[in-house]
Amino acid sequence: MIYFITGASGFIGSHLLHKLLKFADKDDILYCLVRHPKKSKAFASAQIRVLKGDHTSLHRYTHVLLKANYIYHVAAKAEFGNGKIYYEHNILFTSSLVEIVKKSKNLKRFIFISSIAAVDRMPKDDCLSMLTEVCKPNPSSDYGKSKLACEKIIQQSSLPYVILRPTWVYGPGMRKNSHIRVFIDGIQKGKFFSTWYFPGSVSLIYIDDLISAIQRVSVSSKSLRKTYFVSDGNPIPIGKIFQTIGAYLGNNSGFRSLPSPVTGGIRRIRRFLPLTIQNLFLNILCADPKALMGIGFKPRFGYERGIIETIRWHNEQAEAAHNVHSRSVWITGGANGIGLQTAIQLYAKGYDLVIIDKDKTNFSYLHDFIHAKNLYADFSNIRSIHTLASILKKYAHSIHIFINNAGIGSKGSFWDISTIKHEKILMVNAYAPIVFSHALLSVWVHTKGLHSLINIASSAGFQPMPLMSLYGSSKSFLLRFSQSITGEIGLRKQKNIEIITVSPSGTATNFQKVSGVKNAGDTLLTPEYVASRITNSIGKGSRSIIIGYSGMIMNLYARIVPSEWLILFWSRLMKKYR
């Protein structure tokens, strides 16, 4: 087969080229027409032929175009806007290409990547329903008008075409000034616009799913001379996108609600406003992919996974610009609760992850959601602890962050709980962090690289904890142990090592259920919030952090209230409410 791709070095074109190359037979040839050829791994294959040119030089490649079996017309001036440039880059290019290939006797499919902007909304559209292929086009920008003109040129030809109208395409490789990346950058910088929950919904399509759609229409007999919208079928409010990005970055975004009269007023004067403003308040760019799904297309990437991969790639670009190499994070108890959310946020920030847990059931979820190495380990087993310690010592130089997060507890009178269970609590909560910290610090103190040791204690460690005596005591030990070795690092003036001691207040995890603790109407912290405080503390020096107001109050009481009163108070509280 002979493939011809225009715009093969762009966002969509480069992903398409990669996928075609992955499944190409050894005799297949892929011709790539690009304006400015660059040295790239994407063009390194012997099956690829790079052609320099644009619409003015298409005639030079007539012989290649007439041999092509599949032509993917991706090249375009794709930025939303106005100006004469869209005529040259989009309409003239497409017209010249069609004029040549309409003489072909080898062409099986001509795939044109259009845009939802070629349709937009009619002036009196209430924007309550999604766009479909039967909606009358009414493009509001020169970009959209050029795309619609290209569609008409192709439709009026005799080519075996398929036209795809993607909605917002996002994923690794997207332009810096494109929607989702603008959102990511604004949220990271705390821009004022990112604090608002804008109600306008948009349809999204992850880049890998768009490429799957292109492949589907390339081979389906039902797609011939058809036009399809491409989206994942689940429009998302822009405010929700802000919240999702903020959650993965550990930032609070999309939390300000807009007064309903504002949205109502915008709806009434919609037709007089720029499309970018309309999008924020109304469901302008929402398209139904039902027709495309009717020929077998099915999105594989969920919205949240797509967003986190885009954030991670965005941050990797920033790191590469500053010559920052990949950083490794190991997290115990990382498959659930605080550990899981911390892992997700650090993954989004560009870290490489090793998740250590005894819960194998959640490893499959992690594999589907983020790319991480998983290690099974049960810290109630001393052999398992020392096996992991040996691994940590071996790889300590390459471990940049280690988080002692695993913890267990059990409610009940001290004498009613077996000594075996007590032993397990002490092994997991106290002994394991000692052994792991020793394995790492014994190497880190002799290196120059930056390293962070994070120990997750608990607000339960601030005072006596009747009916959870071993849990409270073990967390109290971990708190003081972590603070003590922080002092030792300080005495050495070892500025390349930070030790962060974290004491969260009650958090809504699986801990309450497993340990038998009741939730007596408490306002528990979310794991996402606790994780954000942890991840945002990294790189700011050794410190102790109390997360949540209840933990701060408990710490204050423990310092000023006589111990006898504390014991009496917590005895009654634990018996009655916990």
VENLIN-V587770 format. One record per backbone hydrogen bond with DSSP energy under -0.5 kcal/mol. CO is the residue of the C=O (numbers start at 1). NH is the residue of the N-H. Records with the same first field share a line. If there is no record, write none. Layout:
# VENLIN-V587770
CO: NH + NH
This chain:
# VENLIN-V587770
1: 29
2: 69 + 70
3: 31
4: 72
5: 8 + 33
6: 74
7: 10
10: 14
11: 15
12: 16
13: 17
14: 18
15: 19
16: 20
17: 21
18: 22
19: 23
20: 24
25: 28
29: 3 + 31
30: 49
31: 5 + 33
32: 34 + 51
33: 7 + 8
34: 53
38: 40
40: 43
41: 44
45: 48
47: 30
48: 50
49: 32 + 51
51: 34
54: 57
55: 58
57: 60
58: 61
59: 62
61: 65
62: 66
63: 67
64: 67 + 68
69: 108 + 109
70: 4
71: 73 + 111
72: 6 + 74
73: 113
76: 78
81: 143
83: 86
84: 87 + 88
85: 89
86: 90 + 91
87: 92
88: 93
90: 94
91: 95
92: 96
93: 97
94: 98
95: 99
96: 100
97: 101
98: 102
100: 103
101: 104
109: 71 + 111
110: 112 + 162
111: 73 + 113
112: 114 + 164
115: 118
116: 119 + 120
118: 139
119: 138
122: 125
131: 288
132: 135
141: 145
142: 146
143: 147
144: 148
145: 149
146: 150
147: 151
148: 152
149: 153
150: 154
151: 155
152: 156
154: 157
159: 161
160: 110
161: 225 + 226
162: 112
163: 228
164: 114 + 166
165: 230
166: 116
167: 169
168: 205
170: 207
171: 174
175: 178
178: 181 + 182
179: 183
180: 184
181: 185
182: 186
183: 187
184: 188
185: 189
186: 191
187: 190
191: 194
192: 195
193: 196
194: 254
195: 255 + 256
196: 198
197: 258
198: 239
200: 238
202: 236
203: 168
204: 232
205: 170
206: 209 + 210
207: 211
208: 212
209: 213
210: 214
211: 215
212: 216
213: 217
214: 218
215: 219
216: 219 + 220
220: 223
221: 224
223: 226
226: 163
228: 165
229: 231
230: 167
236: 202
237: 241
238: 242
239: 243
240: 244
241: 245
242: 246
243: 247
244: 248
245: 249
246: 250 + 251
251: 253
255: 257
256: 197
259: 262 + 263
260: 264
261: 265
262: 266
263: 267
264: 268
265: 269
267: 270
269: 272
270: 273
274: 277 + 278
275: 279
276: 280
277: 280 + 281
278: 281 + 282
280: 200
282: 284
283: 286
284: 286
285: 203
286: 131
287: 289
289: 293
290: 294
292: 295 + 297
293: 296
300: 302
302: 306
303: 307
304: 308
305: 309
306: 310
307: 311
308: 312
309: 313
310: 314
311: 315
312: 316
313: 317
314: 318
315: 319
316: 320
317: 321
318: 322
319: 322 + 324
320: 323
323: 325
327: 352
328: 400 + 401
329: 354
330: 403
331: 334 + 356
333: 336
336: 339 + 340
337: 341
338: 342
339: 343
340: 344
341: 345
342: 346
343: 347
344: 348
345: 349
346: 351
347: 350
352: 329
353: 373
354: 331 + 356
355: 357 + 375
356: 333 + 334
357: 377
358: 360
359: 362
360: 363 + 364
362: 366
363: 367
364: 368
365: 369
366: 370
370: 372
373: 355
375: 357
377: 379
378: 381
380: 382
381: 385
382: 386
383: 387
384: 388
385: 389
386: 390
387: 391
388: 392
389: 393
390: 394
391: 395
392: 396
395: 398 + 399
396: 399
398: 400
400: 452
401: 330
402: 404 + 454
403: 332 + 405
404: 456
413: 416 + 417
418: 422
419: 423
420: 424
421: 425
422: 426
423: 427
424: 428
425: 429
426: 430 + 431
427: 432
430: 434
431: 435
432: 436
433: 437
434: 438
435: 439
436: 440
437: 441
438: 442
440: 443 + 444
441: 445
443: 446
444: 447
451: 498
452: 402 + 454
453: 455 + 500
454: 404 + 456
455: 457 + 502
458: 461
459: 462
460: 463
465: 468
467: 412
468: 472
469: 473
470: 474
471: 475
472: 476
473: 477
474: 478
475: 479
476: 480
477: 481
478: 482
479: 483
480: 484
481: 485
482: 486
483: 487
484: 488
485: 489
486: 490
487: 491
488: 492
489: 494
490: 493
493: 495
494: 497
496: 451
498: 453 + 500
499: 501 + 543
500: 455 + 502
501: 545
502: 457
503: 547
504: 459
506: 525
507: 509
509: 512
510: 514
511: 515
512: 516 + 517
515: 411
518: 520
519: 521
522: 524
525: 508
526: 530
527: 531
528: 532
529: 533
530: 534
531: 535
532: 536
534: 537 + 538
535: 538
537: 540
543: 501
545: 503 + 547
546: 548
547: 505
548: 552
549: 553
550: 554
551: 555
552: 556
553: 557
554: 558
555: 559
556: 559 + 560
557: 561
562: 565 + 566
563: 567
564: 568
565: 569
566: 570
567: 571
568: 572
569: 573
570: 574
571: 575
572: 576
573: 577 + 578
574: 578
578: 518
